[in-house]
Amino acid sequence: MQNATNRKNKHRRGLSGFSLVELLAVIAIMALLIAVAVPVFSDPANSARQASREIIKGQFQRARAHAIASGSPTAVAIPVLATGGDLGVRAISLFEVVKNSAVYEPVKDAGGVEKQLQRWETLPGNFHFLPASLVSSPKPTIVDAAETLLTNYKGKAVTCHLIVFAPNGQIVLPSSETNIVIARAKKSGNSLSLTEKTNGKPVFELLQVNRLTGRTRTIQP
């Protein structure tokens, strides 16, 4: 009986630990994963690109959620380059809007203050929203859309590109496919020039927005 008990205890001890070979294998795998991940996360451009995608994704989801919860059309707004100043095609915010004579306008409270739902959030790392022509993309972007929203920023009139969510959570404006292009760029007056290229070709992100869910996904340029 005693021998049987000793054998069981030895068996349990054998199962509860790791051999030296197993520990070394685990350490080697972890070191390999770290070696692969460090260059990605240490690259400022890649980090800014990822952060920009997350900002856009978050704003779209918040806009859709507000439209459904409030029962009011909600717009994602991006200041145009010409009138947006430092915010021009770099910032993004949300407004509760109303349609007047086929044009969307910001809803105002009793004091005449526009219902801006989020502070302006600027894309990091000199990333900008761009038209298709600047990156030779075959897909028109939100910056190419004709519809605009007029708002105010620090007492100045600012025209914005916009994407409108209806109370059912679907995108109603623009009426066609909704695409977003972002890339690192330098502003000079009312024009932009790309600052990141590979083999002479522009480096950019092409995001497509699902019209039913408001979710964004990155697609190959």
Secondary structure, DSSP 8 states (H G I E B T S, - for coil): -HHHHHHHHHHHHHHHS--HHHHHHHHHHHHHHHHHHHHHHH-HHHHHHHHHHHHHHHHHHHHHHHHHHHSS-EEEEEE-TTT-GGGTTTEEEEEEEEEETTEEEE-B-TTS-B-B-S--EE-STTEEEE-HHHHT-SS--GGG-S-EEEEEETTEEEEEEEEEE-TTS-EEESSS-EEEEEEEEEEETTEEEE--EETTEE--EEEEE-TTT--EEEE--
